Amino acid sequence: LKVVVVGLGYIGLPTAAVIARTGARVLGVDVTQSIVDTVNSGRVHIEEVDLDGLVSGVVARGSLRASTMIEPADVFVIAVPTPFGDDHAPNIGYVLQAATTVAAVLKAGDVVILESTSPVGTTEKVRDLLAQLRPDLKVPGKTADSPDIAIAYCPERVLPGRILVELIDNDRVIGGITPRCARKALTFYRRFVRGACVTTTSRAAEMTKLTENAFRDVNIAFANELSRVADTMDVDVWEVIRLANRHPRVNILSPGPGVGGHCIAVDPWFLVHADRANTSLIRTAREVNDAKVDYVIERAAAMIAAHPGMPVACLGLAFKANIDDFRESPALKVATALAARFGDRLHIVEPHADMLPSAFDGTAARLTDIDTAIETCPIMVVLVDHDIFKSVPLDERADKIVYDTRGIWPDQPRAAPRPEPLRLAG
Ligand code: SAJ
């Protein structure tokens, strides 16, 4: 079996490596030459648990190669980004570009699978594009005869930090343009997926993916809203959540400085954009989570301003715990806003960075390690729940002035000075 994976990013590269491990010959195609060179040398350009060892192994065995040029194959997996543009309109340009690339080498018997998070109807658009570019091939759903190729939508649902485990163990939703397409794609996923593989239509699979991330966003928004109410009431939100979650049918998620990453902060907009009239809850959740960033900035700034001259440590820049991904990171937004206001008082601790990201250019903030921060900074703003921060024992921070946006230090004395409740307009 020969498989081409188009897009060697956070999803495409681990997927290509896992398929290569099954014994298939895999070609990873990417438009970026440096990514292709890195993979061909057996190395990785992203940080993901155990990925480096897997990639070096399958590249050394010759089962995984990378190229900027596509080649014929039996199965094509498209895993390219679907960002949004102005007015949160989804941009499926990279998907259509990838489909155009695949069309050039497509032959009868091939299976084309889209994994990118996509607005409902995208897989049908891919089918229509392939039909237009390759009139010599019969495409599914458009012919009374048996079609030459199969086309399916099978969303990735892996969690960064657990990608290699979840690629194999998670259940998969496999949406065919026709039931026959779904069965063809199912045969492919059974090669490496241990979870259940459930078939449906491409439209239902597309909406399922968007629904999963919108569900999480709405639930995080609830926690973030609660945390603001608790601040106003001068109640510890973490304690309230722990207590409420003792109810057998209550399971509240964790508040934080906002929602980051390139999925949960993006995908709900695809639903909103498709049906603005019926998505007021989903849209409001997005707005609540975005507004939490500004609330945290103002609250942290008020705390820092109340202690003139004192050094401040901002703990974490990543969009969530124990990863090196800063995309759409609320922690990064908070830290850069504070750096712009408080300049050389700011010490940034991010064990996953060798240097400060360019967002800090022009500010006097500096990168430091956790031990130096503990020694030099009486004020601490916790922005990411990295394990290394969680492990700081109470006796090293008991006298600190702390704003813990992630609730990682539940034993921090309440007697320690706490930021004033803030009432923001709107
Ligand atoms: N967050 C909170 N409180 C929580 C949980 C998360 O503030 O209780 C924040 C995180 O800190 C982060 C953001 O939300 O900033 C998103 O983190 P996440 O861990 O919830 O999700 P992602 O973006 O890493 O991955 C999600 C997953 N989707 C769901 O859990 C429904 C993953 O399974 C998807 O594959 C991924 O999106 C994707 O690619 O769509």
Residues whose N, C-alpha, C, O or C-beta is under 5 A from the ligand:
A	BS01	SAJ	E156 R157 V158 L159 P160 E212 N213 R216 I220 L253 S254 P255 G256 G258 V259 G260 G261 C263 I264 F319 K320
